[in-house]
């Protein structure tokens, strides 16, 4: 193995060998910058996304504009022309898949015409732009399949006569970066693999044999240097199962570790705070709320920490279930910390809790708010209430994690919208308890079973699917401005009609300022005169001005709400809107979760294709919460048939969050051969895909459970123990934090 300016490295390398030792400091630095790779194991688990063949071409019509791609194509024509606004020339090269064309554009590099001649085939990588209705790659990297190549050496034909075998040999296409295209990664991998020492397999041999899996080392060679398609398919199946097995073993071992620690049992008290709350509630709990409440009541009464995830539809009543749990802890003299992702949501939760408790219970339990925007005196008062035990419920944001914040007897940690917090943050809050506290994690984003098993395998999962009585139906419509630009005026007519009927309206934008909107529209190509136009996304500032100037909304009470506003101003806007003192607010997704305004009837989401499925579903859940039917308009300029448009259409087609969760998993297309999933840094999941590999995950979990049952501390399986240690480090840093 060599690096420019370094000596040849011939000693065997292990997976834990630093890359600097294996490939030299210069190349190792490039891999560290691009992907965070530090060891040989990092490099060799940077698996190919797909495989190309020298005789094949790529379907150019399917290339997504704005995304990085790696394609196989043939040069059809090549020519230069002068720039219009500056000195120099543009080299334009048309490449084809036999049915469509895409143009490669190079500025002041006319010499490339000598190698990019018609008939040559190769691999081309870059970001797809759309210019004057046509697709183009500006300054792409490429490598040709015969004598010479751009940006590096070619992929040579073999010296043996077996040209057909060479032509059919798979070419690995790796997740790449601008500085490390796929073929450079492949070259380094080919240098390292022959020097790899024997590697220990984390999957026990009897388990691997039962499923017909290869040895770890053979699988690494097969996935990176296959001689035929059967090689990489067999290797991929082995490594995919291994990934599932190690992950499930890690989650199961973590689950048992948590259960092995002692916690303070918080027994139910027949006539305590929780019973008084039930008597005070103005509504009956749903059957799902009752069932989940019983599960939590049982968990809290155990001398081991509860570690439960409660998932439920938007508006299904998770907060009431959490409040009953907090009161069971308070019945035993303990405190609860309720961690919310935003100040708006924390304030909303506090008001909701106080209203649910009523004046008497609220006075006894003293629910207290602790956020970073409190004044020094308010913050000091809140912290004194927490440390003295006077406040038995403390609601807050990340401010709860501060070193100066402590509790008298923290018995329960409730984390709302768990995906907003990393493992380390939840651990910091748990660490403020004298003994391990119980933990209740809430999410309003329904989770498919395979995701729950993979991401939350160390948690018990409860589901609240029923909606409380009285929730109104929400009608959802896509407003496709690409096909019907004149419909834009109708959006504001509907807003005016809802306000005239005495209701209120949310308008949501992807960006706060015009500058953010312009940045989000993407960068233009180098030659300004030849640059494609980019349409900025809607911003709160511009939309607020447009609404205020719109004659249809003249005289209406309008305000803005976003994360950059001071805390007191955000709170004042939400209070005014909740009280009916505002007719319409223009906001970002700061109102995505937890905001409860029963009189709000309409949700207008501008540039809806800029949001994810779960975000759109959450936003829609802000209306139809009282006696007023809901209307949701998803406004988009995305073209019909695009993935962005499919997301919006999917949300508009159903109100079932669990159905949408499955659809979202499919729409992510994690295994797609094109698009941004070919580029970028490491993903915590390398080969495993929860949308596709449910059967593999279930089998791996069963096998891992059997191994751990026989050998809980893995004395007999040191390779698995080592892999779990690595996996838990990955998971705490990246996986659950991004789940």
C-alpha positions in Angstrom: 0.0 0.0 0.0 1.4 3.4 -0.9 0.7 7.0 -0.4 2.4 9.8 -2.4 5.7 10.4 -0.7 5.4 7.5 1.7 7.1 4.2 1.9 5.5 1.0 0.7 3.6 -0.7 3.6 3.7 -4.5 3.5 2.9 -5.5 7.1 -0.5 -7.1 7.8 -3.2 -4.7 9.0 -6.1 -5.3 11.3 -9.5 -3.6 11.3 -8.3 -1.4 14.2 -5.1 -0.3 12.4 -5.0 3.5 12.0 -5.5 4.5 8.4 -2.4 6.7 8.6 -0.4 3.4 9.1 -2.1 1.6 6.3 -2.3 4.2 3.5 -0.1 7.1 4.6 -1.0 10.4 6.3 -2.0 12.3 3.2 -4.6 9.9 1.9 -5.8 9.1 5.5 -6.4 12.8 6.1 -8.6 12.9 2.9 -10.7 10.0 4.2 -11.0 11.5 7.6 -12.2 14.8 6.2 -14.7 13.3 3.8 -16.1 10.4 5.9 -14.7 10.5 9.4 -12.7 7.4 8.7 -9.9 6.7 11.2 -9.2 3.0 10.9 -8.9 0.2 8.4 -12.3 -1.0 9.7 -13.9 2.3 8.9 -12.6 2.1 5.4 -13.6 -1.5 4.8 -17.1 -1.0 6.2 -17.6 1.9 3.7 -19.5 -0.4 1.5 -20.4 0.1 -2.2 -23.9 1.5 -2.8 -24.3 -0.4 -6.1 -22.3 -2.0 -8.9 -21.9 -1.0 -12.5 -20.8 -3.0 -15.5 -18.6 -1.7 -18.3 -21.2 -2.7 -20.9 -24.1 -1.1 -19.2 -25.5 2.5 -19.3 -27.5 4.5 -16.8 -31.1 5.6 -17.3 -30.4 9.3 -17.6 -34.1 10.3 -17.6 -34.3 9.1 -13.9 -31.5 11.4 -12.6 -32.8 13.8 -9.9 -31.9 17.4 -10.4 -29.9 18.9 -7.5 -28.4 15.7 -6.3 -25.0 14.1 -6.5 -24.9 11.1 -8.8 -22.5 8.5 -10.2 -23.4 7.2 -13.7 -22.1 5.0 -16.5 -22.6 6.6 -19.9 -21.1 7.0 -23.4 -19.7 10.2 -25.0 -21.8 11.2 -28.0 -20.3 14.6 -29.0 -17.9 17.2 -27.7 -17.4 20.9 -28.5 -16.2 24.2 -27.2 -17.8 27.7 -27.3 -16.6 31.1 -25.9 -18.2 32.5 -22.8 -20.4 35.5 -23.3 -19.6 37.6 -20.3 -15.9 36.8 -19.7 -12.8 35.6 -21.4 -12.4 31.9 -21.8 -14.3 28.9 -23.2 -16.8 26.3 -22.2 -16.3 22.7 -23.1 -19.7 20.9 -23.5 -19.7 17.1 -23.8 -23.0 15.2 -24.5 -23.1 11.8 -22.9 -26.0 9.3 -23.4 -27.6 6.1 -22.2 -28.8 5.4 -25.7 -32.2 7.1 -25.1 -31.4 10.4 -23.4 -28.6 13.0 -23.1 -26.9 14.9 -20.3 -24.3 17.6 -20.8 -21.0 17.7 -19.1 -19.8 21.4 -18.7 -16.1 22.4 -18.1 -14.9 26.0 -17.9 -11.5 26.7 -19.5 -10.6 23.1 -19.9 -10.7 22.6 -23.6 -7.9 20.0 -23.4 -10.3 17.4 -22.1 -11.7 17.2 -25.7 -8.7 15.1 -26.5 -9.9 12.3 -24.2 -13.7 12.8 -24.1 -14.1 11.7 -27.7 -17.3 10.2 -29.1 -17.7 6.5 -28.4 -15.7 6.5 -25.2 -17.5 5.1 -22.1 -16.8 5.7 -18.4 -18.1 6.6 -15.0 -19.1 10.2 -14.4 -19.8 11.8 -11.0 -21.1 15.2 -10.0 -24.2 17.2 -9.1 -27.1 17.3 -11.5 -28.3 20.8 -12.6 -31.1 21.7 -14.8 -30.3 24.4 -17.4 -32.8 25.6 -20.1 -34.8 22.4 -19.5 -31.8 20.0 -19.9 -29.8 18.1 -17.4 -26.1 18.9 -16.9 -23.1 18.1 -14.7 -20.7 21.0 -14.1 -17.0 20.1 -13.7 -17.8 16.4 -13.0 -15.2 13.8 -12.1 -14.9 10.9 -14.5 -12.9 7.8 -15.2 -13.0 6.2 -18.6 -12.9 2.5 -19.4 -10.0 2.3 -21.8 -6.7 4.1 -22.4 -6.8 7.5 -20.6 -8.9 9.2 -18.0 -9.7 12.5 -16.4 -8.7 13.1 -12.8 -6.7 9.9 -12.5 -5.8 6.7 -14.3 -8.2 4.7 -16.4 -9.8 1.4 -15.6 -7.6 -0.8 -17.8 -8.7 -3.8 -19.9 -7.0 -7.0 -18.8 -3.9 -8.3 -20.6 -5.5 -11.7 -20.9 -7.8 -12.5 -23.8 -10.8 -12.9 -21.5 -12.3 -9.6 -22.4 -15.9 -10.8 -21.9 -15.1 -11.6 -18.3 -13.5 -8.2 -17.8 -16.5 -6.4 -19.3 -19.0 -8.2 -17.0 -16.9 -7.8 -13.8 -18.9 -5.6 -11.4 -17.5 -2.1 -10.7 -18.2 -1.0 -7.1 -19.8 2.5 -6.9 -19.1 3.9 -3.4 -20.7 6.7 -1.4 -18.4 9.5 -2.6 -17.5 13.1 -1.9 -16.2 16.0 -4.1 -12.6 15.2 -3.1 -12.9 11.4 -3.1 -14.9 10.1 -6.1 -15.9 6.4 -6.2 -13.0 5.1 -8.2 -10.4 6.7 -5.9 -12.0 5.0 -2.9 -12.0 1.7 -4.8 -8.3 2.1 -5.6 -7.4 2.5 -1.9 -9.6 -0.4 -0.9 -7.9 -2.6 -3.5 -4.5 -1.6 -2.0 -5.6 -2.4 1.6 -7.5 -5.6 1.3 -4.6 -8.0 0.2 -2.8 -7.0 3.5 -5.8 -7.6 5.8 -4.9 -10.0 8.6 -7.5 -12.7 9.6 -10.5 -11.0 11.1 -12.6 -12.3 14.0 -16.2 -12.8 13.1 -18.8 -11.3 15.6 -21.4 -13.8 14.4 -20.8 -17.2 16.0 -19.8 -19.9 13.5 -22.7 -22.1 14.3 -25.2 -19.2 13.7 -23.4 -18.3 10.5 -23.4 -21.8 9.2 -27.1 -22.2 10.0 -27.9 -19.3 7.7 -25.3 -20.2 5.0 -23.2 -17.1 5.7 -19.6 -16.5 4.6 -16.7 -15.8 6.9 -16.2 -12.1 7.7 -12.9 -11.8 5.8 -14.3 -13.5 2.7 -17.4 -11.3 2.8 -15.2 -8.1 2.9 -13.3 -9.3 -0.2 -16.5 -10.3 -2.0 -18.2 -7.0 -1.4 -15.3 -4.8 -2.5 -13.6 -6.9 -5.2 -16.2 -9.3 -6.7 -15.5 -11.2 -9.8 -19.2 -11.6 -10.6 -22.5 -10.4 -9.3 -23.0 -13.6 -7.2 -19.9 -12.7 -5.2 -21.1 -9.3 -4.0 -24.7 -10.6 -3.4 -23.4 -13.4 -1.2 -21.1 -11.0 0.6 -23.8 -8.4 1.1 -26.2 -10.9 2.6 -23.5 -12.0 5.1 -22.6 -8.4 6.1 -26.2 -7.3 6.3 -27.1 -10.1 8.6 -23.9 -9.4 10.7 -24.9 -5.7 11.0 -28.4 -6.7 12.2 -27.0 -9.3 14.6 -24.5 -7.0 16.2 -27.0 -4.2 16.5 -29.7 -6.4 18.1 -27.2 -8.0 20.5 -26.1 -4.4 21.5 -29.7 -3.3 22.1 -30.6 -6.4 24.0 -27.5 -6.3 26.2 -28.1 -2.6 26.9 -31.7 -3.4 27.8 -30.6 -6.0 30.3 -27.9 -3.7 31.7 -30.6 -1.1 32.4 -32.9 -3.6 34.0 -30.1 -4.9 36.2 -29.8 -1.5 38.0 -31.9 -0.7 41.0 -34.5 2.0 40.9 -36.9 3.4 43.5 -40.3 1.7 43.1 -43.1 4.3 42.9 -46.2 2.4 44.0 -49.7 3.6 43.0 -51.6 5.4 45.8 -55.4 4.7 45.7 -56.4 8.2 46.9 -53.4 10.1 45.8 -52.6 12.8 43.2 -53.2 10.6 40.2 -56.7 9.5 41.5 -57.6 13.2 42.1 -56.5 14.1 38.6 -58.7 11.3 37.1 -61.7 12.7 39.1 -61.0 16.2 37.9 -60.6 15.5 34.2 -63.5 16.8 32.1 -63.3 13.8 29.7 -62.9 10.1 29.8 -59.7 8.4 28.8 -59.7 6.3 25.7 -59.2 2.6 25.9 -55.7 3.0 24.6 -54.8 5.6 27.2 -56.2 3.4 29.9 -54.1 0.4 28.6 -50.9 2.3 28.3 -51.5 4.0 31.6 -51.8 0.5 33.3 -48.5 -0.6 31.7 -46.7 2.5 33.0 -48.3 2.2 36.4 -47.0 -1.4 36.6 -43.5 -0.3 35.4 -43.2 2.5 37.9 -44.0 0.1 40.8 -41.0 -2.1 40.0 -37.6 -1.7 41.7 -35.9 -1.6 38.2 -36.0 1.5 35.9 -38.9 1.8 33.5 -37.6 2.5 30.0 -40.7 2.9 27.9 -41.5 4.6 24.6 -45.1 5.8 24.1 -45.9 6.5 20.4 -49.2 8.0 19.5 -51.0 9.9 16.8 -51.0 13.7 16.9 -53.6 14.7 19.5 -54.0 11.1 20.9 -53.4 12.3 24.5 -49.9 11.2 25.3 -49.4 14.2 27.6 -52.2 13.2 29.8 -50.8 9.7 30.1 -47.4 11.2 31.0 -49.0 13.5 33.6 -50.7 10.6 35.3 -47.3 8.9 35.5 -45.7 12.0 37.0 -48.4 12.2 39.6 -47.8 8.5 40.6 -44.2 9.5 41.2 -45.3 12.5 43.2 -47.5 10.3 45.3 -44.3 8.7 46.4 -42.5 11.9 47.2 -40.6 12.0 43.9 -40.1 14.6 41.2 -40.5 14.4 37.4 -38.5 16.3 34.8 -40.3 16.9 31.5 -37.9 17.7 28.7 -39.3 19.5 25.6 -37.3 20.4 22.5 -38.4 24.1 22.2 -39.4 26.9 24.5 -42.7 27.3 22.8 -43.5 23.6 23.4 -42.2 23.7 27.0 -44.4 26.7 27.8 -47.4 25.0 26.1 -46.8 21.9 28.1 -46.6 23.8 31.4 -49.9 25.6 30.7 -51.6 22.4 29.7 -50.4 20.6 32.8 -51.5 23.5 35.1 -54.9 23.5 33.4 -55.3 19.7 33.7 -54.4 19.8 37.4 -56.7 22.6 38.4 -55.8 25.2 40.9 -55.7 23.0 44.0 -53.4 20.3 42.6 -51.3 22.8 40.8 -50.7 24.7 44.1 -49.6 21.5 45.9 -47.4 20.2 43.1 -46.1 23.6 41.9 -45.3 22.8 38.2 -42.3 25.0 37.3 -40.8 26.1 34.0 -37.1 26.2 33.4 -35.7 27.4 30.1 -32.7 29.3 28.9 -34.5 32.5 28.2 -35.7 33.1 31.8 -34.4 36.1 33.6 -31.7 35.5 36.2 -34.1 35.9 39.1 -36.8 33.6 37.5 -34.1 31.0 36.7 -32.8 31.1 40.3 -36.4 30.7 41.7 -37.1 27.8 39.4 -33.8 26.0 40.3 -34.5 26.5 44.0 -37.9 24.9 43.6 -36.3 22.0 41.9 -33.4 21.4 44.3 -35.7 21.8 47.4 -38.3 19.4 46.0 -41.0 22.1 46.2 -41.6 21.7 42.5 -42.6 18.1 41.9 -42.9 18.7 38.2 -40.3 20.6 36.3 -40.9 21.4 32.6 -38.0 22.7 30.6 -35.8 22.7 27.5 -32.1 21.9 27.2 -31.7 24.2 30.2 -32.6 21.3 32.4 -29.3 19.7 31.4 -27.2 22.5 32.8 -24.6 21.6 35.5 -26.2 24.0 38.0 -29.6 22.3 37.8 -30.3 19.6 40.4 -33.2 17.9 42.0 -34.2 16.8 45.5 -35.5 13.4 44.3 -35.7 12.9 40.6 -37.9 9.8 40.0 -39.1 10.1 36.4 -37.7 11.6 33.3 -40.2 12.3 30.5 -38.7 13.2 27.1 -41.1 14.7 24.5 -40.4 14.3 20.8 -37.4 12.0 21.5 -35.9 12.4 18.0 -34.9 16.0 19.0 -32.5 14.7 21.6 -29.5 12.5 21.6 -28.7 9.6 23.9 -26.1 11.7 25.8 -28.6 14.4 26.5 -31.1 12.0 28.0 -28.3 10.4 30.0 -27.3 13.8 31.4 -30.8 14.3 32.8 -31.0 10.8 34.2 -27.7 11.4 35.9 -29.2 14.1 38.0 -31.1 11.4 40.1 -29.6 9.8 43.2 -30.8 6.4 41.9 -31.5 5.6 38.3 -34.9 7.2 37.5 -37.7 5.8 35.4 -37.8 7.1 31.9 -40.8 7.7 29.6 -40.1 8.7 26.0 -42.9 10.2 23.9 -43.2 10.6 20.2 -46.0 11.8 18.0 -44.4 10.3 14.9 -45.8 6.8 14.5 -43.0 4.2 14.2 -43.1 1.1 11.9 -42.5 -2.1 13.8 -39.1 -2.7 12.1 -37.9 0.8 13.0 -39.1 0.3 16.6 -37.2 -3.0 16.8 -34.0 -1.6 15.2 -33.9 1.9 16.7 -35.6 1.3 20.1 -34.8 -2.3 20.7 -33.8 -1.4 24.3 -37.2 0.2 25.1 -40.6 -1.3 25.8 -43.0 0.2 23.2 -46.6 1.2 23.9 -49.0 2.6 21.3 -51.9 5.0 21.6 -53.8 4.8 18.3 -57.2 6.0 19.3 -58.1 9.7 19.1 -60.1 11.3 21.9 -63.8 11.9 21.3 -64.7 15.2 19.7 -61.7 15.4 17.3 -62.9 16.7 14.0 -62.1 15.4 10.6 -59.3 17.2 8.7 -59.6 17.6 4.9 -56.2 17.7 3.1 -55.5 19.0 -0.4 -52.4 19.4 -2.5 -52.2 22.8 -4.3 -49.9 22.0 -7.2 -48.7 25.4 -8.4 -46.4 23.9 -11.1 -49.5 22.7 -12.9 -52.0 25.4 -11.7 -50.2 28.6 -10.9 -53.5 30.5 -10.8 -54.6 28.5 -7.8 -52.3 30.6 -5.6 -55.0 33.3 -5.1 -57.5 30.7 -4.0 -55.2 29.8 -1.1 -55.6 33.3 0.4 -59.3 33.3 -0.4 -59.8 30.2 1.7 -57.8 31.7 4.5 -60.0 34.8 4.4 -63.1 32.6 4.4 -62.0 30.7 7.5 -61.2 33.9 9.4 -64.6 35.4 8.3 -66.2 32.3 9.9 -64.6 33.2 13.2 -61.7 30.7 12.9 -58.0 31.0 12.9 -55.2 30.1 10.4 -51.7 28.8 10.5 -49.3 29.6 7.6 -46.0 27.6 7.7 -42.8 28.4 5.7 -39.5 26.5 5.4 -37.3 29.5 6.0 -37.3 32.6 8.3 -35.6 35.2 6.2 -35.3 35.9 2.5 -31.5 35.3 2.7 -32.2 31.8 4.1 -34.7 31.2 1.3 -32.1 32.2 -1.3 -29.5 30.0 0.2 -31.8 27.1 0.3 -32.5 27.5 -3.4 -29.0 26.2 -4.2 -25.8 27.4 -5.7 -25.6 28.6 -9.4 -23.0 27.4 -11.8 -19.8 29.4 -12.3 -20.7 31.3 -15.5 -23.3 33.7 -14.3 -24.6 34.4 -17.8 -25.3 30.7 -18.4 -26.6 30.0 -14.9 -30.0 28.2 -14.4 -32.6 30.1 -12.5 -33.3 29.0 -8.9 -36.7 29.6 -7.2 -36.3 30.7 -3.5 -38.5 28.9 -1.0 -41.1 30.8 1.0 -39.8 32.6 4.1 -41.7 33.9 7.1 -40.5 37.5 6.5 -41.6 37.7 2.9 -44.9 35.8 3.4 -45.8 38.0 6.4 -45.3 41.1 4.2 -47.3 39.5 1.4 -50.2 38.6 3.7 -50.3 42.1 5.2 -50.4 43.6 1.7 -53.1 41.2 0.4 -56.5 42.9 0.0 -58.2 39.6 0.8 -56.7 39.8 4.3 -57.0 43.5 4.9 -57.6 44.4 8.5 -56.8 40.9 9.8 -54.7 40.5 12.9 -51.5 38.9 11.8 -48.2 38.0 13.5 -45.0 36.0 12.9 -43.6 33.2 15.0 -40.2 31.6 14.6 -37.2 30.4 16.6 -35.2 33.6 16.4 -37.8 35.7 18.3 -37.0 36.4 22.0 -38.7 33.8 24.3 -41.1 36.3 25.8 -42.2 37.5 22.3 -42.7 33.9 21.1 -44.8 33.2 24.2 -46.8 36.4 23.8 -47.6 35.5 20.1 -48.7 32.0 21.0 -50.8 33.2 24.0 -52.5 35.8 21.8 -53.2 33.3 19.1 -54.6 30.8 21.6 -56.8 33.5 23.1 -58.2 34.4 19.7 -56.5 37.8 19.7 -54.8 37.0 16.4 -56.5 35.7 13.2 -53.4 34.3 11.4 -49.8 33.5 12.2 -47.0 33.0 9.7 -44.6 30.6 11.3 -41.8 28.0 10.9 -42.1 24.5 12.2 -41.7 25.9 15.7 -45.5 25.2 15.9 -45.0 21.6 14.6 -45.7 19.8 17.9 -47.6 20.4 21.1 -49.4 23.6 20.1 -53.1 23.4 20.9 -55.5 26.0 19.6 -58.9 24.5 19.3 -60.3 27.4 17.2 -57.6 27.0 14.5 -59.2 25.5 11.5 -56.8 25.9 8.6 -53.2 24.9 8.1 -51.4 26.3 5.0 -48.0 24.8 4.4 -46.0 26.7 1.7 -43.4 24.8 -0.3 -44.7 21.6 1.4 -42.2 19.5 -0.6 -39.4 20.9 1.6 -40.8 19.1 4.6 -40.7 15.4 5.5 -43.7 13.1 5.8 -43.8 13.1 9.6 -43.4 16.9 9.7 -46.3 17.4 7.4 -48.4 15.0 9.4 -47.4 16.8 12.6 -48.3 20.2 11.1 -51.7 19.0 10.0 -52.4 17.8 13.5 -52.4 21.4 14.7 -55.9 21.9 13.3 -59.2 20.1 13.9 -58.4 19.9 17.6 -61.7 21.4 18.9 -65.2 21.5 17.6 -64.0 23.0 14.3 -63.3 20.8 11.2 -59.8 21.2 9.9 -58.5 22.2 6.5 -54.9 21.6 5.4 -53.5 23.0 2.1 -50.1 21.6 1.0 -48.8 24.1 -1.4 -46.0 22.9 -3.7 -44.2 23.6 -6.9 -42.7 20.1 -7.1 -43.4 18.4 -10.4 -45.9 15.5 -10.6 -44.0 12.2 -10.3 -41.0 13.6 -8.4 -40.1 12.0 -5.1 -40.8 15.4 -3.4 -44.3 15.5 -4.8 -44.9 11.8 -3.9 -44.2 12.7 -0.2 -46.8 15.5 -0.3 -49.3 13.4 -2.1 -48.9 10.6 0.4 -49.7 12.8 3.3 -52.7 14.3 1.7 -54.1 10.9 0.9 -54.5 9.6 4.4 -54.8 10.8 8.0 -53.5 7.5 9.4 -50.1 8.3 10.9 -49.1 4.6 11.1 -49.9 4.1 7.4 -47.9 7.2 6.6 -44.9 6.0 8.6 -44.7 2.9 6.4 -45.1 5.0 3.3 -42.4 7.3 4.5 -40.1 4.4 5.0 -40.7 3.3 1.4 -40.4 6.8 0.0 -37.0 7.3 1.5 -35.7 4.7 -1.0 -32.7 4.0 1.0 -31.4 1.5 -1.5 -31.9 3.7 -4.6 -29.0 3.6 -7.0 -29.3 7.3 -7.8 -29.4 10.5 -5.8 -27.8 12.0 -2.7 -27.6 8.6 -1.0 -24.5 8.0 -3.2 -22.6 10.8 -1.5 -21.8 12.2 1.9 -20.5 10.9 5.1 -21.0 7.7 7.1 -24.4 6.5 8.0 -25.0 4.6 11.2 -26.7 1.9 9.2 -24.4 0.7 6.5 -26.2 -2.1 4.6 -29.2 -2.7 6.7 -32.5 -1.0 5.6 -35.4 -1.2 8.0 -37.9 -0.7 5.2 -36.7 -3.8 3.4 -34.9 -6.0 6.0 -37.6 -6.7 8.5 -37.2 -10.5 8.3 -33.4 -10.3 8.6 -33.8 -8.0 11.7 -36.3 -10.4 13.4 -34.1 -13.4 12.7 -31.0 -11.6 14.0 -32.8 -10.5 17.1 -33.9 -14.0 17.9 -30.4 -15.4 17.3 -28.8 -12.7 19.4 -31.3 -13.3 22.2 -30.4 -17.0 22.2 -26.6 -16.3 22.4 -27.1 -13.7 25.2 -29.3 -16.1 27.2 -26.5 -18.7 27.2 -23.7 -16.2 27.6 -25.0 -12.9 29.0 -21.6 -11.2 29.4 -20.1 -12.8 26.2 -17.1 -14.5 27.8 -17.3 -17.1 25.1 -17.8 -14.6 22.3 -15.1 -11.9 22.5 -15.4 -10.8 18.9 -19.1 -10.1 19.4 -18.4 -8.2 22.7 -15.8 -6.1 20.8 -18.3 -5.4 18.0 -21.0 -4.4 20.5 -18.7 -1.9 22.2 -18.0 -0.3 18.8 -21.7 -0.3 17.9 -22.9 1.3 21.1 -20.3 4.0 20.6 -21.7 4.6 17.1 -25.3 4.4 18.3 -24.9 6.9 21.1 -23.1 9.4 18.9 -25.1 9.1 15.7 -27.8 6.5 15.4 -30.4 7.3 18.1 -29.5 11.0 17.9 -30.6 10.9 14.3 -33.4 8.3 14.5 
